[in-house]
Amino acid sequence: MRARAAELDAADPLRSARDRFVLDDTVYLDGNSLGALPRSVPGRIADVVAEEWGRRRIRSWTESGWDTAPERIGDRLAPLLGAAPGQVVVGDSTSVNLFKLLVGAVRLAGDERDEILLDADTFPTDGYLAESAARLTGRRLRAVPAALIPAEAGPRTAVALVNHVDYRTGELRDLPGTTAALRAAGALSLWDLCHSAGALPVELDRHGVDFAVGCTYKYLNGGPGAPAFCYLAAAHLPRFDSPLPGWWGHREPFAMTGDYAPHATVRRARVGTPDVLSMLALEAALEVWDGVEIGTVRAKSLALTDFFLECVATLVPAGAVESLTPVEHAGRGSQVALRCAGAEGVMDRLVARGVVGDHRPPDVLRFGFTPLYTSFAETVRAAVTLAEVLAPDADR
Amino acid sequence: MRARAAELDAADPLRSARDRFVLDDTVYLDGNSLGALPRSVPGRIADVVAEEWGRRRIRSWTESGWDTAPERIGDRLAPLLGAAPGQVVVGDSTSVNLFKLLVGAVRLAGDERDEILLDADTFPTDGYLAESAARLTGRRLRAVPAALIPAEAGPRTAVALVNHVDYRTGELRDLPGTTAALRAAGALSLWDLCHSAGALPVELDRHGVDFAVGCTYKYLNGGPGAPAFCYLAAAHLPRFDSPLPGWWGHREPFAMTGDYAPHATVRRARVGTPDVLSMLALEAALEVWDGVEIGTVRAKSLALTDFFLECVATLVPAGAVESLTPVEHAGRGSQVALRCAGAEGVMDRLVARGVVGDHRPPDVLRFGFTPLYTSFAETVRAAVTLAEVLAPDADR
């Protein structure tokens, strides 16, 4: 398998992208939790701190482009999401953006649509914020499995919030089909792209998605707690009515008027003062995408996860793990989830041997594959190490 | 006046604090908009990026203390606000925090209290978010001048949102009296400390304030768009019910349960993943406060603004400017606001001559005094330059 890995690495069109990151001899398969550091970031951040904050100070809001960074970085992200310019803005956390867009979607849908549908296996924060949005807008929240949302959407459905990739199992949901079914029911779609943005093509515009949110610290490598993004389809912009109408979403923030008048553009989804240091670190981090096609990333992602599943099946003692990740490519994100007794302890031993993934309760080992920097050689090493840790005679 | 300035600088107990900042020969009087860069920040941020993110990666959430940074930094801020530990948490923007605390306060106040009082001269974003909170909770929003809030608060008042220092005029409001009057009316208080935190003693606990928010990028020098803070009086923590119940406010975020159960502590005011780079820049920036008493800061602030007003009265042509800043110390924050025809152009000319303040519509020049780094020599230079710019024969 090591020879196969060497061949696959030699033929990898993304091979050189690895040099754009700070890496060491750890096999880092946790980029689905926190992406590795791009080499473009440290120098840029040093300059932002010393020159833009330290020397230009207040002038940097205009002279260094701080004021327009959220939309500028949104437009830099847009091609990775399949979005035309002017529909993506960066800022706040995914949770805050979920609230903004859920309440905004409910308002757009109108009073006769009194139900919010929620992906029953959602990442928890989405459910918590959906509960809050439902409570504040007087809607009913109904959780149904993602696969059933097309059938469950009806004349009472205002919006459905669905995770594009399940954070636990790595299952990729049917975005085109679900979005189309929601539209046919007269309902709006809100997709959580945290585990797909930067890992696979999303094609928001092409599939007619209404709203989307996502974080930038996983496959987009923006840094710990980097600002999240939101996507508002152009058609909805004129009527989008945010529940968080902060001054930076105002048509003229520095007119300092008492009445809120939303900006004509996607800027109306902004709230308060953007966190410039984190935001400009993200902007620098996005340089790793220069010249990279998301389709190439997807092809390598599937090859990596195929290869990992094959290595695990070959090397790991039979019955020690069970894959929760769909075998079919159409249903797979960019991670492999293995159910395993004592997952937390197993992961600790993997980490001690230089293979970093993570675990999710109660019994899931997660291995994230970031095509820009993960090699096939690392993939086989991860499987070999897992086999060692799970061997009946392993030293625990 | 230059001789007086030299004497005052020589006797200044905060003289050496200036060395903790990166400064140049500009007279920077815009620290009430963006504080200057503390020398402690660049090295720390370089280390956070290269070592904590770049080398330790995901392990830093626990090993580098990222997970608890919002409460830890909150406790570092607390003494500057007169708050005992466990009541301040850092994160999100001021606008988002205003929404959290307004809705939380309305819920605490109960359904029979159907009115939110708003400082009529509020910084605009507070009004926008108060309008949104009122709309979503079915309350009435009523704007009244800050000085009338004690008289206007009644049995229907749930909460009053008041700016501690007026962003435009620099007027310091009566926090103790207003808070006591609200309490007497059975209403809650929510103070916006953006223009007072780090500039003067606030004494939240002593005066029985219920809730407060503030930014950290002005007198706290946390950097552009640094995370804001919120204060929740300990008595309210057990019942505080956030409208933004994100996973990081959950009792066990990594249990990943579908039901929201708020953390027992002030952590329940957290929402999503904290923006680590901006947050740790703020933490490093707070080192400038080591050994500094806020009372000393206040004394110097008043001496600086007294001196500036005196210099302006002496040097600037009669009638060219009118001070909007209260003469009485009890009513003054840490800025001087001068009404002046053509304020925007006047400020441009001041900046071109190395004196940086800002202007606010329609006709206000603002000069912020940051006692940690502003000297009396700079103060007289600012007044001299203003006099030059406003001289009848000045070259425009």
Interface residues (C-beta under 8 A of the other chain):
Chain A: V22 D24 Y28 D30 S33 L34 A36 L37 V41 P42 I45 A46 V49 A50 E52 W53 G54 R55 R57 I58 R59 S60 W61 W66 D92 S93 T94 S95 V96 F99 V103 F123 P124 T125 G127 Y128 L129 E131 S132 L136 T137 A143 R168 C215 Y217 G223 P224 G225 A226 P227 A228 S242 P243 L244 P245 G246 W247 W248 H250 F254 A255 M256 T257 G258 Y260 V271 G272 T273 P274 D275 V276 L277 S278 M279 A281 V356 D358 R360 P361
Chain B: V22 D24 Y28 D30 S33 L34 A36 L37 V41 P42 I45 A46 V49 A50 E52 W53 G54 R55 R57 I58 S60 W61 W66 D92 S93 T94 S95 V96 F99 V103 F123 P124 T125 G127 Y128 L129 E131 S132 L136 T137 A143 R168 C215 Y217 G223 P224 G225 A226 P227 A228 S242 P243 L244 P245 G246 W247 W248 H250 F254 A255 M256 T257 G258 Y260 V271 G272 T273 P274 D275 V276 L277 S278 M279 A281 V356 D358 R360 P361
